[in-house]
Amino acid sequence: MSVDNFKTNIYEYLENLPARTFMRLFQKPATCLAIFRLLPSMGRQIVMSFLYVETDILAQDVNDWVNKDGERKLSEALLKLSRLRIIEKKDNKLVMNETFRQEFKCALTGGGTQQSFGLPCSTQDKHPVDIDFLDQYATQRWESILHYMVGTSLTDKPSRGVLNLLQRSQLMQPRQDSSTLQITNKGFQFLLQDVNTQVWAFLLQYLDMAEVLQMDLVEVLNFLFQLGSLELGEDYSVETLTQTQQEMLEDLRDYGIVYQRKRGSRRYYPTRLATTLTSGNAALAAAASIKNGINTKQEVEGEQGFVILETNYRVYAYTESPLQIAVLNLFVQLQSRFRNMVAGVITRDSVRNALLKGITADQIISYMQSHAHPQMQKRKPILPLTVVDQIRLWEMERCRLKSTSAYLYHEFNMQADFDAAEKHAKDLDVLLWSNPRKRTMVITHEGHDSVKGFVKRRLQSNRG
């Protein structure tokens, strides 16, 4: 997802980092492994082919590794590896970054004293927790953020740090009539993503904020990548963490990414949100059967689709998820609720309320299409066209007027001066409106300097 430069892809962030930052990042084996796991399959194959070859490899030889159908994927993979500073092209040869090579070998074979994969606690926890508890904790913390975004009061209000991040990332904004926050266009788009994408989007905004707070960006990134390599259910000591990374624990605890029994505890547990950071959605899907896990029945409902939309604007949603019901409530007037279903209707007022929050018609339509019931997905088109068209028409009602920066020209002493200026503006195609009788016209912002200069020259020639 990419909405108004709202980054959700870790690649986009890493590719913009300077070379010096990459050299520091590559000094940690856990970071090298995490970046490797985030690469596409073709990129991973190239890295493994280069890893134990000490000599440079001709670019033409690499091109010969694939047939004609694979040339595009190879080109894209090499471009990505180049932007991530892993492989560099020198003359006609491809060269692997030596720091990455050595540290990635350590990640695969072991060795070294950096303990970049965390230090398991040597003593037993007096208050041990199991994986079920960690899954429940992560779900509760993360969904409390999502519930707050959609305006439900089922969970506790997130911490001040979370609220600041929500506002800074423009997922929420203050209401005009109060200091409370409401969801924005970006926030609704955020809710449409899967959990792993949401977490990374949140963390990338956290990285931007860390730079403003002058935190060591490399230490922040190294810790996030380290969390993706830790073992779920294992407790780790904070002794190997830097001061910056220990300060991060409090923020990550608010997001449900790590668990600490109390502030200042000398041990921490990574949750499933942490251990799947560099594993993608497949790892989260594999946990769907775990009781109270991140992907419970509610997530399965979201993947299979649960919304039925009829031509009479009525909506039936077969879900028990309070979060999904709250999202629907943003643009549907809910009328009745049953044990496993809610029913409502899409009205002009309900859509207008969503539009006032910055949610667009296309986002409403996209949400219903992506969550459509399997029976509806068999139809082409999936949603009734009459309802889709009406939602767009309701949005157009709010777009009748369009503001444009412009300049007003008036009080011309002579009609001839006005007519000449008007003709000049028409020739430049910068005239927005004119009234010859009142000798008044409106010029676009871009055309102001040209028309202003023309009027000045004409007035000066008249005086001469």
C-alpha positions in Angstrom: 0.0 0.0 0.0 1.1 3.5 -0.8 -1.1 6.5 0.1 0.4 10.0 0.1 3.9 8.8 0.8 2.7 6.7 3.7 5.3 4.0 3.7 4.4 0.4 4.5 7.2 -1.4 2.7 10.5 -1.9 4.5 12.2 -2.1 1.1 11.3 1.5 0.3 12.8 2.7 3.6 16.0 0.7 3.4 16.7 1.7 -0.2 16.8 5.4 0.8 19.4 4.9 3.5 23.0 6.1 2.8 25.8 3.6 2.2 27.5 4.4 5.5 24.3 3.3 7.3 24.3 0.0 5.4 27.9 -0.7 6.4 26.9 -0.4 10.1 23.8 -2.5 9.6 25.8 -5.3 7.9 28.0 -5.6 11.0 25.2 -7.5 12.7 24.6 -11.1 11.5 20.9 -11.0 12.6 20.4 -7.9 10.5 22.0 -9.6 7.5 19.7 -12.6 7.9 16.6 -10.5 8.3 17.4 -8.5 5.1 18.0 -11.8 3.3 14.7 -13.2 4.4 12.9 -10.1 3.1 14.3 -10.5 -0.4 12.3 -12.1 -3.2 13.1 -15.7 -4.0 15.2 -14.8 -7.0 17.3 -12.4 -4.9 17.8 -15.1 -2.2 19.1 -17.5 -4.9 21.5 -14.9 -6.2 22.9 -14.2 -2.7 23.4 -17.9 -1.9 25.1 -18.4 -5.3 27.6 -15.5 -4.6 28.1 -16.2 -0.8 30.9 -18.8 -1.1 32.4 -17.6 -4.3 35.4 -15.5 -3.3 36.1 -14.1 -6.9 34.0 -11.6 -8.8 31.4 -12.9 -11.2 30.9 -11.6 -14.7 27.5 -10.0 -15.2 27.0 -11.9 -18.4 27.6 -15.2 -16.6 24.8 -14.3 -14.2 22.5 -13.4 -17.1 23.1 -16.9 -18.4 21.6 -18.4 -15.2 18.1 -17.9 -16.4 16.1 -18.5 -19.6 14.3 -15.8 -21.5 11.2 -15.9 -19.3 13.3 -15.3 -16.2 15.2 -12.3 -17.5 12.8 -9.7 -16.0 12.8 -11.3 -12.5 16.6 -11.5 -12.6 16.9 -7.8 -13.6 14.5 -6.7 -10.8 16.3 -8.9 -8.2 19.7 -7.5 -9.2 18.3 -3.9 -9.0 17.0 -4.6 -5.5 20.3 -6.1 -4.4 22.1 -3.1 -5.7 19.9 -0.6 -3.9 20.3 -2.6 -0.7 24.1 -2.3 -1.2 24.4 -6.2 -1.1 25.8 -6.5 -4.6 27.5 -3.8 -6.6 28.3 -3.7 -10.3 31.9 -2.8 -11.1 32.8 -2.6 -14.8 31.3 -5.8 -16.2 31.5 -7.7 -12.9 29.2 -8.2 -9.9 30.8 -7.9 -6.5 29.2 -8.8 -3.1 29.6 -6.5 -0.2 32.4 -8.1 1.9 30.9 -7.1 5.3 27.6 -8.6 4.3 29.3 -11.8 3.1 31.2 -12.4 6.3 28.4 -11.5 8.8 25.8 -13.5 6.8 28.1 -16.5 6.9 28.2 -16.1 10.7 24.4 -16.0 10.8 24.2 -19.3 8.8 27.0 -21.2 10.4 27.3 -19.7 13.9 30.3 -18.2 15.5 31.2 -14.7 16.6 30.7 -13.0 20.0 28.2 -10.3 19.0 25.1 -12.0 20.3 23.1 -10.2 17.7 20.4 -13.0 18.0 19.7 -12.1 21.6 20.9 -13.6 24.9 18.5 -16.1 26.4 18.1 -15.6 30.2 20.3 -18.1 32.2 17.9 -18.0 35.2 14.3 -19.2 35.3 11.6 -16.6 35.3 9.7 -16.5 38.6 6.6 -15.5 36.6 6.8 -17.6 33.4 4.5 -17.1 30.5 3.6 -19.5 27.7 2.9 -19.0 24.0 -0.8 -18.9 24.4 -0.4 -16.0 26.9 1.9 -14.1 24.5 -0.5 -14.5 21.6 -3.4 -13.3 23.7 -1.3 -10.3 25.0 -0.2 -9.3 21.5 -3.7 -9.6 20.1 -5.1 -7.5 23.0 -2.5 -4.8 22.6 -2.6 -4.5 18.8 -6.3 -4.6 18.6 -6.6 -2.0 21.2 -4.9 0.4 18.8 -7.2 -0.7 15.9 -10.3 -0.4 18.1 -9.3 3.1 19.1 -8.9 4.1 15.5 -12.4 3.0 14.6 -13.9 4.7 17.7 -14.9 1.7 19.8 -14.7 1.7 23.6 -14.2 -2.0 24.1 -10.5 -1.7 25.1 -8.4 0.7 27.1 -7.2 3.9 25.5 -3.7 3.4 24.0 -0.7 5.1 25.7 0.3 8.7 24.9 3.2 7.4 22.8 0.8 5.4 20.6 -1.5 8.4 20.2 1.4 10.7 19.2 2.4 8.1 16.6 -1.1 7.8 15.2 -1.4 11.5 14.8 2.2 12.0 13.5 1.6 9.3 10.9 -1.7 10.9 9.9 -3.6 7.7 10.6 -5.8 9.9 12.9 -6.3 13.6 13.2 -8.0 15.9 15.8 -11.7 16.6 15.3 -12.6 20.1 14.4 -14.9 20.6 17.3 -12.8 18.9 20.0 -9.3 17.6 20.9 -10.2 14.0 20.4 -8.8 12.1 17.4 -10.7 10.6 14.5 -9.7 8.2 11.7 -8.4 9.6 8.4 -8.2 8.4 4.8 -4.8 6.9 5.5 -6.1 5.3 8.7 -8.9 3.5 6.9 -6.5 2.3 4.2 -4.3 1.1 7.1 -7.2 -1.0 8.4 -7.6 -2.8 5.1 -4.1 -4.3 5.3 -3.1 -7.6 6.9 -1.5 -7.7 10.3 2.1 -8.0 9.2 1.8 -5.0 6.8 0.1 -3.0 9.5 2.9 -3.7 12.0 5.6 -2.7 9.5 3.7 0.4 8.6 3.6 1.4 12.2 7.3 0.6 12.8 8.3 2.6 9.8 6.6 5.6 11.2 8.3 4.9 14.5 11.6 4.9 12.6 10.8 8.4 11.2 10.0 9.6 14.7 13.2 8.0 16.0 15.2 10.1 13.6 13.5 13.3 14.8 14.3 12.3 18.4 17.9 11.8 17.3 17.9 8.1 18.3 20.6 6.0 16.7 18.8 4.7 13.6 21.1 1.8 13.1 20.5 0.6 16.7 16.8 0.9 16.2 16.8 -1.1 12.9 19.2 -3.7 14.3 16.9 -4.4 17.2 13.8 -4.7 15.0 15.6 -7.1 12.8 16.9 -9.0 15.8 13.3 -9.4 17.1 12.4 -11.1 13.8 15.0 -13.8 14.5 14.1 -14.6 18.1 12.3 -17.7 19.3 8.6 -17.4 20.3 8.1 -18.3 24.0 11.8 -17.8 24.9 12.8 -15.0 27.4 15.8 -12.9 26.6 18.0 -10.7 28.8 18.3 -6.9 28.2 22.0 -7.0 29.1 23.1 -7.1 25.5 20.9 -4.2 24.5 22.1 -0.7 24.1 20.5 2.2 26.0 18.5 3.1 22.9 17.2 -0.4 22.5 16.2 -0.6 26.1 14.2 2.6 25.7 12.5 1.0 22.7 11.2 -1.8 24.8 8.6 0.4 26.5 7.3 1.6 23.1 7.3 -1.9 21.6 5.4 -3.2 24.7 2.6 -0.7 23.9 2.3 -2.1 20.4 2.2 -5.8 21.6 5.5 -6.6 19.9 7.3 -7.6 23.1 6.1 -8.5 26.6 7.6 -7.4 29.9 5.9 -8.1 33.2 6.8 -4.6 34.5 8.8 -1.6 33.4 12.5 -2.0 34.1 12.3 -5.8 34.1 15.7 -7.4 33.1 14.1 -9.9 30.7 11.6 -9.6 27.8 9.6 -12.0 25.6 9.1 -11.5 21.9 5.5 -12.0 20.8 4.3 -13.5 17.5 4.1 -10.0 16.1 7.9 -9.7 16.6 9.0 -13.2 15.5 7.1 -12.9 12.2 8.4 -9.4 11.3 10.8 -10.8 8.6 8.7 -13.9 7.9 5.8 -12.2 6.1 2.2 -13.3 6.2 2.8 -17.0 5.8 4.1 -17.3 9.3 1.1 -15.6 10.7 -1.3 -17.7 8.6 0.4 -20.8 10.0 -0.7 -19.7 13.5 -4.4 -19.5 12.6 -5.3 -22.6 14.6 -3.7 -21.3 17.8 -6.3 -20.4 20.4 -6.5 -16.7 21.0 -3.6 -16.1 18.5 -3.1 -13.3 16.1 -5.0 -15.1 13.4 -8.0 -16.4 15.1 -11.4 -17.1 13.6 -11.8 -13.4 13.1 -8.8 -13.2 10.9 -10.0 -16.3 8.9 -13.3 -14.6 8.4 -11.5 -11.6 7.0 -9.6 -13.7 4.6 -12.6 -15.7 3.3 -15.0 -12.8 3.1 -18.1 -12.2 5.2 -20.0 -9.3 3.6 -23.1 -9.6 1.5 -24.4 -6.5 -0.3 -27.8 -6.4 -1.9 -29.2 -4.1 -4.7 -31.5 -2.5 -2.1 -28.4 -1.3 -0.2 -28.8 -3.7 2.6 -25.6 -5.2 4.1 -25.3 -8.5 5.9 -22.0 -9.3 7.6 -21.4 -12.8 9.0 -18.8 -11.9 11.6 -18.4 -11.8 15.4 -15.4 -9.6 15.3 -16.0 -6.3 17.2 -13.2 -4.8 15.1 -14.8 -5.7 11.7 -18.2 -4.6 13.0 -16.7 -1.2 14.1 -15.1 -0.8 10.6 -18.5 -1.5 8.9 -20.1 1.0 11.3 -17.9 3.7 9.7 -20.0 3.7 6.5 -23.0 1.4 7.2 -26.0 2.3 9.3 -26.2 -0.9 11.5 -29.7 -1.8 12.4 -29.6 -5.3 14.1 -27.1 -7.6 15.6 -27.3 -11.4 16.0 -24.9 -14.0 17.4 -22.9 -14.4 14.3 -24.2 -11.6 12.0 -24.9 -7.9 11.8 -27.3 -6.3 9.4 -27.6 -2.7 8.2 -28.1 -0.5 5.3 -25.9 1.9 3.3 -27.5 5.3 3.3 -26.6 8.8 2.1 -26.0 9.9 5.6 -23.8 6.9 6.6 -21.6 7.4 3.5 -21.5 11.1 4.1 -20.3 10.5 7.7 -17.5 8.3 6.3 -16.6 11.0 3.7 -16.4 13.6 6.4 -13.7 11.5 8.1 -11.7 11.5 4.9 -12.7 8.0 3.7 -13.2 7.9 0.0 -15.8 6.1 -2.1 -13.2 4.0 -3.7 -12.0 2.8 -0.3 -15.5 1.8 0.8 -16.0 -0.1 -2.4 -12.6 -1.7 -2.1 -13.3 -2.8 1.4 -16.5 -4.5 0.5 -15.0 -6.2 -2.5 -12.0 -7.6 -0.5 -14.3 -8.8 2.2 -17.2 -10.0 0.0 -18.7 -13.3 0.9 -17.6 -16.3 -1.2 -21.0 -16.5 -2.7 -20.8 -12.9 -3.9 -17.3 -13.4 -5.3 -18.7 -15.9 -7.8 -20.6 -13.0 -9.4 -19.2 -10.6 -12.0 -19.1 -7.8 -11.0 -18.8 -8.7 -7.3 -20.8 -5.7 -6.0 -24.2 -4.5 -7.4 -23.4 -1.7 -9.9 -26.3 0.4 -8.8 -24.9 0.6 -5.2 -21.4 1.2 -6.4 -22.5 4.1 -8.7 -24.7 5.6 -6.0 -21.8 5.6 -3.5 -19.7 7.5 -6.0 -22.5 9.9 -6.7 -22.8 10.7 -3.0 -19.1 11.4 -2.9 -19.5 13.8 -6.0 -22.1 15.8 -4.0 -19.4 16.9 -1.7 -17.1 17.9 -4.6 -19.3 20.4 -6.4 -16.9 23.2 -5.6 -13.2 23.2 -6.1 -10.9 25.8 -4.6 -8.1 27.1 -6.8 -5.4 29.7 -6.0 -6.0 32.8 -8.2 -5.6 36.6 -8.4 -8.4 39.2 -8.9 -7.9 42.0 -11.3 -10.3 45.0 -11.1 -10.6 48.8 -11.1 -9.3 49.3 -14.7 -9.6 53.0 -15.6 -10.1 52.3 -19.3 -12.2 49.6 -21.0 -9.5 49.3 -23.6 -6.9 48.3 -21.0 -9.2 45.7 -19.6 -10.0 44.3 -23.0 -6.3 44.0 -23.9 -5.5 42.3 -20.6 -8.4 39.9 -20.9 -7.3 39.0 -24.5 -3.8 38.4 -23.3 -5.0 36.2 -20.5 -7.2 34.2 -22.9 -4.3 33.7 -25.3 -2.2 32.3 -22.4 -5.2 30.1 -21.2 -4.9 31.5 -17.7 -8.3 33.3 -17.5 -10.7 31.7 -15.0 -13.5 34.2 -15.1 -14.2 37.7 -16.4 -16.9 40.4 -16.3 -16.2 43.1 -19.0 -19.0 45.3 -17.7 -17.4 45.6 -14.3 -13.9 45.4 -15.7 -13.1 42.5 -13.4 -11.3 39.2 -14.1 -9.7 36.3 -12.2 -6.3 34.9 -13.3 -4.8 31.6 -12.3 -1.9 31.6 -9.9 0.5 30.4 -12.6 -0.5 33.1 -15.1 -0.3 36.0 -12.6 3.2 37.1 -13.3 2.7 37.2 -17.0 -0.6 39.1 -16.9 0.8 41.5 -14.2 3.8 42.3 -16.4 1.6 42.9 -19.4 -0.7 45.3 -17.5 2.3 47.2 -16.2 3.8 47.6 -19.6 0.6 48.8 -21.1 0.0 51.4 -18.4 3.5 52.7 -18.8 3.1 53.0 -22.5 -0.1 54.9 -22.0 1.6 57.4 -19.7 4.4 57.8 -22.2 
